[in-house]
């Protein structure tokens, strides 16, 4: 019985007396985009230099083998 009451309580929605203006929505969108960009920039910064060094070493090995 408790589970049924809990499920009904969770599934029912009540009208709220709140207003989220366009400024708040714009800030939320900008924050979300900023977090996603920061995560990708961090991953790029962590992975870029080791990959660059690996490719540079691979290229140098090819030139040394040809000589």
C-alpha positions in Angstrom: 0.0 0.0 0.0 2.9 2.3 0.9 4.4 1.7 -2.6 1.2 2.6 -4.4 0.9 5.8 -2.4 4.5 6.7 -3.0 4.2 6.0 -6.8 1.0 8.1 -7.1 2.6 10.9 -5.1 5.7 10.9 -7.4 3.6 10.7 -10.6 1.1 13.4 -9.8 2.1 16.9 -10.7 1.0 20.1 -9.0 1.0 23.5 -10.6 3.7 25.8 -9.2 3.6 29.5 -8.9 7.1 30.2 -10.2 8.3 32.1 -13.3 11.5 31.4 -15.1 12.2 34.3 -17.4 14.2 34.4 -20.6 17.3 35.6 -18.8 17.3 32.6 -16.5 16.8 30.2 -19.4 19.6 31.9 -21.4 22.0 31.6 -18.4 21.1 28.0 -18.0 21.8 27.3 -21.7 25.1 29.2 -21.6 26.2 27.4 -18.4 25.5 24.0 -19.9 27.3 24.8 -23.1 30.2 26.2 -21.1 30.5 23.0 -19.0 30.5 20.8 -22.1 33.1 23.0 -23.9 35.3 23.0 -20.8 35.2 19.1 -20.6 36.1 18.8 -24.3 38.9 21.4 -24.0 40.3 19.5 -21.0 40.3 16.2 -22.9 41.8 17.9 -25.9 44.5 19.5 -23.8 45.3 16.2 -22.1 45.4 14.1 -25.3 46.9 16.5 -27.8 50.5 16.7 -26.8 51.1 12.9 -26.3 49.5 12.2 -29.7 51.5 15.0 -31.3 54.8 13.6 -29.8 53.9 10.1 -30.9 53.3 11.2 -34.5 56.4 13.3 -34.5 58.5 10.3 -33.3 56.9 8.1 -35.9 57.7 10.5 -38.6 61.3 10.8 -37.5 61.7 7.0 -37.4 60.5 6.8 -41.0 63.0 9.5 -42.2 65.8 7.7 -40.3 64.9 4.4 -41.9 65.1 5.9 -45.4 68.5 7.3 -44.9 
